[in-house]
Amino acid sequence: MSGEHEVTLLVRRDCPACDTAETEISEVCAELGVPWRTSDVDGDPELRAEFGDRVPVILVDGVEHGFWKVEPQRLRAALRA
């Protein structure tokens, strides 16, 4: 499955929900062989303006998939599509 999708998790420092989301996304992406990365919204004024009040935000292929918490089954379904 690797190469078909990419997940980006938008986070900020000192965010417990972001830490939880990182763990959950890591597990799902490892299971499916999907690359993923994090990006700090506070390091980019555009990202902060658009997503700063909703972190963590999950992007699949650059499109917002969800925010505040990971829904593992829903994420798996999106990555299998």
Long-range contacts (C-beta under 8 A, 24 or more apart in sequence): 1-32, 1-33, 1-34, 1-79, 1-80, 2-33, 2-34, 2-35, 3-35, 4-34, 4-79, 5-34, 5-60, 5-61, 5-78, 5-79, 6-34, 6-35, 6-36, 6-37, 6-60, 6-61, 6-62, 7-34, 7-35, 7-36, 7-37, 7-58, 7-59, 7-60, 7-65, 7-75, 7-79, 8-36, 8-37, 8-38, 8-39, 8-58, 8-59, 8-62, 9-36, 9-37, 9-38, 9-39, 9-56, 9-57, 9-58, 9-59, 10-38, 10-39, 10-40, 10-41, 10-47, 10-51, 10-55, 10-56, 10-57, 10-58, 10-59, 11-38, 11-39, 11-40, 11-41, 11-55, 11-56, 12-40, 12-41, 12-42, 12-52, 12-55, 13-40, 13-42, 15-55, 15-56, 17-55, 17-56, 17-68, 17-69, 18-55, 18-56, 20-69, 20-70, 21-56, 21-58, 21-69, 21-70, 22-56, 24-70, 24-72, 25-58, 25-70, 25-75, 27-72, 28-70, 28-72, 28-75, 28-76, 28-79, 29-79, 31-76, 32-76, 32-79, 32-80, 34-79
